[in-house]
Amino acid sequence: MSIVTKRGDGGNTFLFWGGEVAKDHPRIELQGALDELSSFLGLAKSLIKKGAIKDLLEQIQKDLILIGAEVSTAPRFIHRLKKKILRKDVRQLEAFINKLEAKRAFKKEFCLPGANTASGALHVARTIARRAERRVVSLVKKEELKDSAILVYMNRLSDLLYLAARACAKKER
């Protein structure tokens, strides 16, 4: 089976278990942002030698796959998904945020991204997470995405990526 199906040549794509939407549909825009975010997290992960942040980035990539599956599923088929992002996943992000905040006294101030490559990649990931979050808000407003855990997860994720970027910047000073 080839990756080339030609089904999208007319500018449309298909949702899981049925449904066809334009490739510029808000669901597909969000899916693209999630894919871009996961790619930058992968870049950041490859630049970090080892440790809790590297492990966390891999878990976040797995979570983004779950979010992407839900986003790519027509609402009438959501019940078919075996796994979804839940409040417990949000709590895991919050626990890691608390750990990073406890380890370092981060001032609530802006910082210039680019202290090192890993930190810079995490800052790019943070900005993409914010864009993805805005796309989630759009889908929630249109009642096309009803799972509020995704919106909360994305909001916590960008906070966490900010702290992770700051932590990586301090490691190599």
Secondary structure as GFF3:
##gff-version 3
##sequence-region A 1 173
A	DSSP	beta_strand	12	14	.	.	.	ID=ss1
A	DSSP	beta_strand	20	22	.	.	.	ID=ss2
A	DSSP	alpha_helix	26	47	.	.	.	ID=ss3
A	DSSP	alpha_helix	52	71	.	.	.	ID=ss4
A	DSSP	three_ten_helix	75	80	.	.	.	ID=ss5
A	DSSP	alpha_helix	87	103	.	.	.	ID=ss6
A	DSSP	alpha_helix	117	141	.	.	.	ID=ss7
A	DSSP	alpha_helix	148	171	.	.	.	ID=ss8
###
